[in-house]
């Protein structure tokens, strides 16, 4: 259960992962309704719990974070190796390197 402002990344993440329900923080009726819906539906509740665990293990576990950093460093090293020291890489159309 997440009590978050609508349209936030937290809401999108929770809903996309199927890991819970997101309700506005200033809407106690929505919150109690969402809690009640989960109390009344143990199958859905367990499915959301499993989805949440899967999401965290896949995206936020130490192993997943380490892998993401390793992939980032590999991309940066590969990009850097394309441009020897002293040679400036071209600017993108946005003006950023």
C-alpha positions as CSV (number, residue, x, y, z in Angstrom):
1,X,0.0,0.0,0.0
2,X,1.4,3.4,-0.9
3,X,-0.1,6.7,0.0
4,X,1.5,9.0,-2.6
5,X,0.6,12.0,-4.8
6,X,-1.0,10.9,-8.1
7,X,1.3,10.8,-11.1
8,X,4.5,10.3,-9.2
9,X,7.2,7.8,-10.0
10,X,6.3,5.9,-6.8
11,X,2.7,5.4,-8.0
12,X,3.8,4.3,-11.5
13,X,6.4,1.9,-10.1
14,X,4.0,0.3,-7.6
15,X,1.3,-0.1,-10.2
16,X,3.6,-1.2,-13.0
17,X,5.1,-3.9,-10.8
18,X,1.7,-5.1,-9.6
19,X,3.1,-4.8,-6.1
20,X,0.3,-2.9,-4.4
21,X,-2.2,-0.1,-4.5
22,X,-1.4,3.6,-4.6
23,X,-3.9,6.1,-3.1
24,X,-3.7,9.9,-2.7
25,X,-2.3,10.9,0.7
26,X,-5.2,13.3,1.4
27,X,-8.0,10.7,0.7
28,X,-8.7,8.6,3.8
29,X,-11.7,7.0,2.1
30,X,-9.5,5.8,-0.7
31,X,-7.0,4.4,1.7
32,X,-9.5,2.6,3.8
33,X,-11.2,1.3,0.7
34,X,-7.9,0.0,-0.7
35,X,-7.1,-1.7,2.6
36,X,-10.5,-3.2,2.8
37,X,-10.2,-4.5,-0.8
38,X,-7.0,-6.3,0.1
39,X,-8.4,-7.6,3.4
40,X,-11.3,-9.1,1.4
41,X,-9.1,-10.6,-1.3
42,X,-6.3,-12.8,0.1
43,X,-5.4,-14.2,-3.4
44,X,-4.8,-10.7,-4.7
45,X,-2.9,-9.7,-1.6
46,X,-0.6,-12.6,-1.9
47,X,0.0,-12.0,-5.6
48,X,0.9,-8.3,-4.9
49,X,3.2,-9.4,-2.2
50,X,4.9,-11.9,-4.5
51,X,5.1,-9.2,-7.2
52,X,6.6,-6.7,-4.8
53,X,9.3,-9.2,-3.7
54,X,10.1,-10.1,-7.3
55,X,10.4,-6.4,-8.1
56,X,12.7,-5.7,-5.2
57,X,14.9,-8.7,-5.9
58,X,15.1,-7.8,-9.6
59,X,15.7,-4.1,-9.2
60,X,16.8,-3.2,-5.7
61,X,18.7,-6.1,-4.2
62,X,22.4,-5.7,-3.7
63,X,23.0,-8.1,-6.6
64,X,20.8,-6.2,-9.0
65,X,22.3,-2.8,-8.0
66,X,25.8,-4.2,-8.4
67,X,24.9,-5.6,-11.8
68,X,23.4,-2.2,-12.9
69,X,26.6,-0.4,-11.9
70,X,28.8,-3.0,-13.6
71,X,26.8,-2.6,-16.8
72,X,27.0,1.2,-16.5
73,X,30.8,1.1,-16.0
74,X,31.2,-1.3,-18.9
75,X,29.3,1.2,-21.2
76,X,31.3,4.1,-19.9
77,X,34.6,2.3,-20.5
78,X,33.6,1.2,-24.0
79,X,32.6,4.8,-24.8
80,X,35.8,6.2,-23.4
81,X,37.9,3.7,-25.3
82,X,36.4,5.0,-28.6
83,X,38.0,8.4,-27.9
84,X,41.7,8.2,-27.0
85,X,43.1,10.7,-24.4
86,X,43.4,14.1,-26.0
87,X,40.8,13.5,-28.6
88,X,37.5,15.2,-27.8
89,X,34.4,13.3,-28.6
90,X,31.8,15.0,-30.7
91,X,29.0,16.9,-29.1
92,X,25.4,15.6,-29.5
93,X,22.7,17.6,-31.1
94,X,21.6,18.7,-27.7
95,X,25.0,20.3,-27.0
96,X,25.8,17.8,-24.3
97,X,28.7,15.4,-24.4
